[in-house]
Amino acid sequence: MGKLYRSGQLTDLSSADKQLWQSLNINLNIDFCSVDERIKNPTVIPSTQKPNISILEIGAGNTAEIIHNLQNGKVLGNSMQTTMIEVNQYFVLNQTVVFQQFYHLLDSDDQCVLFHCSDVKDRTGFAAILLTALGVSSEQFMQDYFLTSRYFIPGQVYRWFSERFGLNVPLNTILPLLEVRAAYLNGAFELINKQ
């Protein structure tokens, strides 16, 4: 507690955010964003306290494909939940090296670490699996994962998400992409245990 934080983009920090940042004494910022994401929404950290920054770019898996299909009018309905399960399984199967690097960066008791992506939902949600390696129960880990819903509220994010990807589809259609569900991470846990 008080050593690991996960976050969304750090672009438009309010003055309250900046004060909070100062109080946390973060000395390592791990950025999972892609090059394009970092260009569009660069990380802006209060100048009085600069942490070390490590870029560990994590691919989005098949979310790019589903967004492409939505942009072209191919609405996939219930298969979006399956897609989100596959995204987390993609992290297990295809991002092993990145997560090894992530764990190595955390190998110090003296650090206060913030890890972030653009949305605080999928990449950082999965990365928080490290809590189980630190002895946090699966139940407590899932409670932490579901805190995402308190801050990443689908109804509020819908407009931003639609504009970001040029989508003109109803909220209910893309809701599975904007939510966190136990099934998403359970698919990853099952794959980890199996392999």
C-alpha positions, 0 to 999 in steps of 0.5 A: 500500500502506498508503493504501487499506483495505476493510472490512465493518461497523465496529460491534463493534470489539474492543480489538485492532481499536481498536488496529489502527485507531489504527495505520493513521492513517485520516483518511477513512472512506467508507461505502457502507451504506444508511440502514437498514444504518447504523441497524441497525449504526452505525459506531463509531470509537475516539473518540481518532481521528475521520476525516472520514466520507463517506456514499456509499450504494450500492444493492444492485441485484437482491440484494433481489429474490433475498432476497425470493424466498428468503424466500417459498420461491422457491429459484432455484438456479443463477440466483444466480450469474447474479444476482451477476454482474448485481449487479456489472453494476448497479454499472457501469450504475446507480452511476456517479455514486456511484463518480465521487464515490468517486474524487474523494474519493480525489484526495489523496496525503495521505489514508489511506482506509478504505471499507466496506459491511456485508459487505466483499464486493460493494460494496467488492469492486467499488469495489476496481476502483480499484486497476486505475486505479492501475496494479495488474494485473488478476491482482493485483487479483483476488488482493486481491478473493479475500482476501475469502474469508479473512475473509468465510467463507460457512460462518461467515456463513451463520447471521448472514445467515439470521437477518438476512433471516429465511431458512430455506434450506440453505447450498448454496442461498445459497452463491453469495450468500456467496462471491466468484467471478471470474465476478462481477467479470469480468461487470463488467469485460466490461461496462466494456470493452464500453461 
